[in-house]
Amino acid sequence: MTDNDSSQEALTIQRSFDAPVDLIWKMWTDPEHFAAWYGPTGAKIPVAKLDVRVGGRRLVAMEMQTPGGMMQMWFTGEYLEVVANERLVYTESMSDENGNVLSPADMGMPAGHPATTEVRVELAATGGGTKMVLTHVGIPGDSPGATGWAMAFDKLADYVQAVRDR
């Protein structure tokens, strides 16, 4: 996917944090910090392997309690662009625990859901704080993924405050 790919739907969320850019960058690139906030409310991240460099791989496990029992989902991807404290771009696909990409249909996703999406995170300093813009190409703005990101960013705001208050 490229910046000129207007055929894909994209979710864009902008948030501001009362924290310096380098701290928000760590939230995305340090596995311990990432696991502390990522995912919707109630989700746990037992695995977060982040090789944050262009061409580096990522593998993330998410667990959630559902009415049908514990659900575990794995996600894999590759870092496409890494500009410290400014821009992070990576692909994301549903996978097995070994990082083998699974088809969206096999994972119960609706028809037309892309096998690979692209996540772009842009950070900018704003007078002691940070403006963050997330664009998730391939995810519609009214999708469950959009709701999950909004919940995750609420968790991120709380976690950033807790880290700053230490």
C-alpha positions in Angstrom: 0.0 0.0 0.0 1.2 3.5 -0.7 0.2 7.0 0.3 -1.5 7.3 -3.1 -3.7 4.2 -2.6 -7.1 6.0 -2.3 -9.0 2.8 -3.1 -8.5 1.5 0.5 -10.7 2.6 3.3 -8.7 4.1 6.2 -9.4 4.9 9.8 -7.7 8.1 11.1 -7.6 9.0 14.8 -5.9 12.0 16.3 -5.0 12.2 20.0 -3.0 14.6 22.1 -1.0 13.5 25.1 0.5 15.5 28.0 3.8 13.8 27.5 6.9 14.4 25.5 7.3 12.8 22.0 10.1 10.5 23.1 7.8 8.9 25.7 5.0 8.3 23.3 7.5 6.9 20.8 8.6 4.4 23.5 4.9 3.4 24.0 4.9 2.2 20.4 8.4 0.7 20.2 9.3 -0.8 23.7 7.6 -4.2 24.0 6.9 -3.8 27.7 5.2 -0.4 27.3 3.4 -1.6 24.2 1.9 -4.6 25.9 0.7 -2.4 28.8 -1.7 -0.4 26.7 -2.4 -2.1 23.3 -5.8 -3.6 22.5 -9.3 -2.9 23.5 -10.6 -2.7 27.1 -10.2 -6.1 28.7 -7.5 -7.3 26.3 -4.2 -8.6 27.6 -1.0 -8.7 25.5 1.0 -11.8 26.6 3.5 -11.6 23.7 4.9 -8.4 22.0 7.9 -9.0 19.9 8.9 -5.8 18.2 12.0 -5.6 16.0 11.6 -1.9 15.3 13.8 -1.3 12.3 13.0 -1.1 8.6 12.4 -4.7 7.5 12.1 -5.8 11.2 9.2 -8.1 12.1 6.5 -7.8 14.8 4.5 -10.5 16.4 1.8 -9.7 18.9 -0.7 -12.0 20.8 -3.9 -10.6 22.2 -6.1 -12.4 24.7 -9.7 -11.5 25.7 -12.3 -13.2 27.7 -15.5 -13.6 25.7 -18.9 -15.2 26.5 -17.6 -18.3 24.7 -14.4 -18.4 26.7 -10.8 -17.1 26.3 -10.1 -15.9 22.8 -6.5 -15.5 21.5 -5.5 -13.7 18.3 -2.1 -13.2 16.8 -0.9 -10.4 14.6 2.3 -10.2 12.5 3.8 -7.5 10.3 6.9 -5.8 9.0 8.2 -2.3 9.8 8.3 -0.3 6.6 9.3 3.1 7.9 11.0 4.0 11.2 11.9 7.7 11.9 12.5 7.9 15.7 10.1 10.2 17.5 8.3 11.1 14.2 6.9 8.3 12.1 6.3 4.6 12.4 4.8 2.6 9.6 4.1 -1.2 9.7 2.0 -3.8 8.0 -0.4 -5.9 10.1 -2.0 -9.3 9.3 -3.7 -11.9 11.4 -1.4 -14.8 11.9 -0.7 -17.9 13.9 1.7 -17.9 16.8 4.6 -18.5 14.4 3.8 -15.4 12.4 2.3 -17.3 9.4 -0.4 -15.0 7.9 -3.9 -16.4 8.0 -6.7 -15.5 5.7 -9.3 -13.1 7.1 -12.1 -15.6 6.1 -10.4 -18.3 8.2 -10.5 -15.8 11.1 -14.2 -15.1 10.7 -13.7 -11.7 9.3 -16.3 -10.3 6.8 -15.9 -10.7 3.1 -13.6 -8.1 1.6 -11.5 -7.7 4.7 -7.8 -7.3 3.5 -5.3 -9.9 4.5 -2.7 -7.1 5.2 -3.4 -3.6 6.4 -1.0 -0.8 7.1 -0.6 1.2 10.3 0.9 4.7 10.2 1.7 6.6 13.4 2.8 10.2 13.2 4.1 12.1 16.2 4.7 15.9 16.6 5.7 17.9 19.6 3.2 20.5 20.8 4.5 22.7 23.6 5.5 20.0 26.1 2.9 17.5 24.8 2.5 15.2 21.8 0.0 15.1 18.9 -0.4 11.6 17.5 -2.1 10.8 14.3 -2.9 7.1 13.6 -4.0 6.0 10.1 -4.9 2.4 9.7 -5.3 1.7 6.0 -7.8 -1.1 5.2 -9.9 -0.5 8.3 -13.2 1.4 7.9 -13.9 4.2 10.3 -17.1 2.5 11.5 -15.5 -0.9 12.1 -14.9 -2.9 15.3 -11.2 -2.2 14.7 -11.9 1.5 15.0 -13.6 0.9 18.3 -10.7 -1.2 19.5 -8.2 1.6 18.6 -10.3 4.2 20.5 -10.3 2.0 23.6 -6.6 1.3 23.2 -5.8 5.0 23.1 -7.9 5.6 26.2 -5.7 3.0 27.9 -2.6 4.6 26.4 -3.5 8.0 27.9 -4.0 6.4 31.4 -0.8 4.4 31.1 1.3 7.5 30.0 -0.1 9.4 33.0 0.8 6.5 35.3 4.4 6.4 33.9 4.8 10.1 34.2 3.6 10.1 37.8 6.2 7.5 38.9 
